[in-house]
Amino acid sequence: MRIEARTEISKPMIYAAPIVAVVLTMLAGIVLFEIMGHDPFQALHTFFVAPVSSLDGLAELGVKGTPLILIAVGLSFGFRANVWNIGAEGQLTIGGLAGGALALAFYDVDSPFLLPGMLVVAALGGMAWAAIPAFLKTRFNANEILTSLMLTYVGLLVLSMLIHGPMKDPDGMNFPESRLFHDAALLPHMIEGTRLHIGFLIAIAVVATAWIVLGRHIIGFQIRVLGMAPRAASFAGFSHNKIVWLSFMVAGAAAGVAGILEIAGPLGQVVPVISPGYGFTAIIVAFVGRLHPVGIFFAGLVMALSYLGGENAQIEMNMPNAVTGVFQGMLLFFLLGCDVLIKYRLRLT
């Protein structure tokens, strides 16, 4: 058996592949639940349907999907240009810390400018953390996959150091968490009685902006050319280093904003664990969405459903929390398999 490149690639199949991957993931889930000794159809209902069968569930879908959409859109700029930023989790952490520090510094200030200031500071914090691998890549040609990934763990250690030290609530009975934020530092809710906040609207605005930039702006054209034909980009005078910096800055800003939206939204304070791995899951979201902002929006909601479904299955059917990661991994596995078969064919020899 050998793999041969197809002479012609089907565009409809490229866009249908994520749907095929989702269907295959659900079919594999039936087998998985059967092996675990659960009724597979009841388990699928618990995992995929029950979490969004109420208004509160739909609101939670938006809460979980907001950081995934933001981060994935930011990462898509780099991935289109073959710039592999794998450290969004660390950029989210540092951005959230920066915005949270501003909220704690002005703890007693009731100002309408505090929340916008937190968003700006969080974006700058994420950009500053992303600037490290960008500098190492453009200055020393260091592998951005390794540097950005390793900085994630440094960022988590910085969070641990601060939350056990200067940011710890002096009246918190020695628990590693900050003070609860003032109302001026919390995101307004969109629907009364739910946790859905205006961060979801920010995510939609970012999706629309990215769609215009990538599809209609010269920057988007340079990113596409650099990703598809680097030599043609160099002949056209496009600067590779500038695109690397741009990609990291956009991704860092998006991840930083996602971090502060988590802290000022569902959490309401700085805690030892800001994200359940949104920075890594967003990589899957970006590719399931075909690196297109609109596709990423819907892929982010699908992946958010996996988080909600995993939590619901853990409560209702006593399943392990690792089921969430298994479903996310299967989705990526089937998507990559579809991509291989779209571009190549298997031939028996």
C-alpha positions in Angstrom: 0.0 0.0 0.0 1.3 3.4 -0.8 0.0 7.0 -0.6 -0.3 9.0 -3.9 -1.1 12.7 -4.1 -4.3 13.4 -5.9 -4.1 15.4 -9.1 -7.1 17.5 -8.2 -8.4 18.3 -4.7 -12.2 18.6 -4.2 -13.1 21.9 -2.6 -16.5 20.8 -1.5 -14.9 18.0 0.5 -12.5 20.4 2.1 -15.4 22.3 3.7 -17.4 19.1 4.3 -14.6 17.4 6.2 -15.3 19.0 9.6 -18.9 17.8 9.3 -17.7 14.3 8.4 -15.3 14.4 11.3 -18.1 15.4 13.8 -20.3 12.5 12.5 -17.4 10.0 12.8 -16.6 11.3 16.3 -20.2 10.6 17.4 -20.1 7.1 15.9 -16.9 6.4 17.7 -18.5 7.8 20.8 -21.2 5.1 20.5 -18.5 2.5 20.5 -16.7 4.2 23.4 -19.8 4.4 25.6 -20.7 0.8 24.8 -17.3 -0.3 26.0 -17.7 1.7 29.1 -20.9 -0.1 29.9 -23.3 2.8 29.3 -26.3 3.0 27.0 -24.7 4.7 24.0 -27.8 6.7 22.9 -28.6 7.9 26.3 -24.9 8.9 26.8 -24.9 10.8 23.5 -28.1 12.6 24.5 -26.5 13.4 27.9 -23.4 14.6 26.2 -24.7 16.5 23.1 -28.4 17.4 23.6 -29.1 17.8 27.3 -26.6 20.6 27.9 -28.3 22.9 25.4 -31.9 22.0 26.0 -32.6 25.1 28.1 -31.9 28.8 27.9 -29.3 28.5 30.7 -27.6 25.8 28.8 -27.4 27.9 25.6 -26.1 30.8 27.6 -23.3 28.5 29.1 -22.5 27.5 25.5 -21.8 31.1 24.7 -19.7 31.5 27.9 -17.6 28.5 27.1 -17.4 29.3 23.4 -16.2 32.9 23.8 -12.6 32.3 24.8 -12.3 29.5 22.3 -13.5 31.6 19.4 -11.3 34.6 20.4 -8.1 32.6 20.8 -8.7 30.5 17.6 -9.3 33.5 15.5 -6.1 35.0 16.8 -4.1 31.8 16.1 -5.6 31.5 12.6 -3.6 34.5 11.5 -0.3 32.7 12.2 -1.4 29.3 11.1 -2.4 30.7 7.7 1.2 32.0 7.3 2.8 28.9 8.7 3.7 30.6 12.0 3.0 28.0 14.7 2.1 29.7 17.9 1.3 26.9 20.4 1.6 29.1 23.5 -1.9 30.8 23.6 -2.5 29.2 27.0 0.4 31.1 28.5 -0.6 34.3 26.7 -4.1 33.9 28.1 -2.7 33.5 31.6 -0.4 36.5 31.5 -3.1 38.7 29.9 -5.6 37.7 32.5 -3.1 38.4 35.2 -2.3 41.9 33.8 -6.0 42.8 33.6 -6.7 41.3 37.0 -3.8 43.3 38.6 -5.4 46.5 37.3 -8.7 45.5 38.8 -7.1 44.8 42.2 -5.0 48.0 42.0 -8.2 50.1 41.6 -10.3 47.9 43.9 -12.1 50.8 45.6 -12.6 52.8 42.4 -16.1 52.7 40.9 -15.3 54.0 37.4 -16.8 53.2 34.0 -13.3 53.3 32.5 -12.0 50.4 34.7 -13.3 47.6 32.6 -12.2 49.0 29.2 -8.8 49.6 30.8 -8.6 46.0 32.0 -9.3 44.8 28.4 -6.6 47.0 27.0 -4.0 46.0 29.7 -4.9 42.3 29.2 -4.4 42.6 25.4 -1.0 44.3 26.1 0.0 41.6 28.6 -0.8 38.8 26.1 1.1 40.7 23.4 4.1 41.1 25.6 4.2 37.4 26.4 3.8 36.6 22.7 6.6 39.0 21.8 9.2 36.7 23.4 8.8 33.8 20.9 8.3 36.3 18.1 11.7 38.0 18.9 13.4 34.6 19.3 12.0 33.5 15.9 12.9 36.7 14.0 16.3 37.3 15.7 17.7 33.8 16.2 15.4 31.7 14.0 14.4 29.7 17.1 11.6 27.2 16.7 8.4 29.1 17.7 6.6 25.8 18.5 9.0 25.0 21.3 9.5 28.5 22.7 5.8 29.5 22.7 4.9 26.1 24.3 7.5 26.2 27.0 6.6 29.8 27.9 3.1 28.5 28.7 4.4 26.7 31.7 6.5 29.7 32.8 3.3 31.7 32.6 1.4 29.2 34.8 4.3 29.4 37.3 4.1 33.2 37.4 0.3 32.9 38.1 1.0 30.4 40.9 3.7 32.7 42.4 1.5 35.8 42.4 -1.7 34.1 43.6 0.2 32.6 46.5 1.9 36.0 47.2 1.1 39.6 46.3 -2.4 38.9 44.8 -3.7 36.7 47.6 -6.7 38.0 49.4 -5.6 39.2 52.9 -9.0 38.2 54.3 -9.3 35.0 52.3 -8.4 32.5 55.1 -5.1 31.8 53.3 -6.8 30.4 50.2 -4.8 31.0 47.0 -7.2 33.4 45.4 -7.5 37.2 45.0 -10.3 39.5 46.3 -13.6 39.3 44.6 -13.7 42.1 42.0 -15.7 45.3 42.4 -18.8 45.5 40.3 -17.1 48.0 38.1 -14.6 45.4 37.1 -17.1 42.7 36.2 -18.6 42.1 32.8 -22.3 43.0 32.4 -24.6 40.1 31.7 -26.5 39.9 28.4 -29.4 37.7 29.7 -30.7 38.1 33.2 -30.3 35.0 35.3 -27.6 33.5 33.2 -23.8 33.9 33.1 -23.7 35.0 29.4 -21.7 38.2 29.4 -20.9 40.9 26.8 -17.6 39.1 26.0 -19.7 37.0 23.6 -20.4 40.2 21.6 -16.7 41.0 21.7 -16.0 37.6 20.2 -18.5 38.2 17.4 -16.9 41.6 16.7 -13.5 40.0 16.5 -14.8 37.3 14.1 -16.3 40.0 11.8 -13.1 42.1 11.9 -10.9 39.1 11.1 -13.1 38.1 8.2 -12.7 41.6 6.7 -8.9 41.7 7.4 -8.1 38.2 6.1 -10.5 38.4 3.1 -10.3 42.0 2.0 -7.2 43.7 3.4 -3.7 43.7 2.0 -2.4 42.2 5.3 -4.7 39.2 4.8 -3.4 38.8 1.2 0.3 38.9 2.4 -0.5 36.2 5.1 -2.1 33.9 2.5 0.7 34.3 0.0 3.3 33.7 2.7 1.6 30.6 3.8 1.0 29.1 0.4 4.1 30.2 -1.5 6.9 31.7 0.7 9.3 32.2 -2.2 6.6 34.1 -4.2 6.1 36.2 -1.1 9.8 37.0 -0.9 9.9 38.0 -4.6 6.9 40.2 -4.1 8.7 42.0 -1.3 6.6 40.8 1.6 8.5 40.8 4.9 8.5 37.4 6.6 9.6 38.9 9.9 6.8 41.5 9.9 4.2 38.7 9.3 5.7 36.7 12.2 5.4 39.7 14.5 1.9 40.5 13.3 0.8 36.9 13.8 2.1 36.7 17.3 0.8 40.1 18.4 -2.7 39.4 17.1 -2.8 36.0 18.8 -1.3 37.3 22.0 -3.9 40.2 22.2 -6.8 37.8 21.5 -5.6 35.3 24.1 -5.0 38.1 26.6 -8.5 39.4 26.1 -9.9 35.9 26.5 -8.1 35.6 29.8 -9.5 38.8 31.3 -13.0 37.8 30.0 -12.7 34.6 32.0 -11.5 36.4 35.1 -13.9 39.3 35.0 -16.8 37.1 33.8 -17.4 33.6 35.2 -14.7 33.7 37.8 -15.0 37.2 39.2 -11.5 37.0 40.7 -8.0 35.7 40.0 -7.7 32.0 40.9 -4.9 29.4 40.5 -6.5 27.9 37.4 -7.9 30.5 34.9 -8.4 28.2 32.0 -9.2 24.5 31.7 -7.0 24.4 28.6 -8.7 26.8 26.2 -5.4 27.8 24.7 -4.7 24.3 23.5 -8.3 23.4 22.6 -8.4 26.6 20.4 -5.8 25.0 18.1 -8.3 22.3 17.3 -11.1 24.9 16.9 -9.0 26.8 14.4 -8.4 23.8 12.2 -12.0 22.4 12.5 -13.1 25.9 11.4 -10.7 25.7 8.4 -8.9 28.8 9.6 -11.8 30.9 8.5 -13.3 33.3 11.1 -16.9 32.2 10.4 -16.0 28.5 10.5 -14.1 29.1 13.7 -17.2 30.7 15.3 -19.3 27.6 14.8 -16.3 25.2 15.6 -15.9 27.1 18.9 -19.5 26.5 19.8 -19.1 22.8 18.9 -16.0 22.5 21.1 -17.7 24.4 23.9 -20.5 21.8 23.7 -17.8 19.1 24.4 -16.9 20.9 27.7 -20.6 21.2 28.7 -21.3 17.6 27.7 -18.3 16.3 29.6 -19.4 18.1 32.7 -23.0 16.9 32.3 -21.9 13.3 31.7 -19.8 13.4 34.8 -22.7 14.5 36.9 -25.5 12.5 35.4 -23.8 9.3 34.5 -20.7 9.3 36.7 -18.3 9.3 33.8 -14.7 10.4 34.2 -13.9 14.0 33.2 -11.3 12.7 30.7 -14.2 11.9 28.4 -14.1 15.6 27.3 -10.5 15.3 26.2 -11.2 12.0 24.4 -13.9 13.5 22.3 -11.8 16.5 21.5 -8.9 14.3 20.5 -11.1 12.0 18.3 -12.5 15.1 16.5 -9.0 16.2 15.7 -7.9 12.7 14.7 -10.8 12.2 12.3 -10.4 15.7 10.8 -6.7 15.1 10.1 -7.6 11.7 8.6 -10.2 13.4 6.3 -7.6 15.9 5.2 -5.1 13.2 4.3 -7.7 11.3 2.2 -8.8 14.5 0.5 -5.2 15.3 -0.6 -4.0 11.8 -1.1 -5.3 8.4 -2.2 -4.3 4.9 -0.9 -3.3 2.6 -3.7 -2.6 -1.2 -3.3 0.6 -2.4 -4.9 
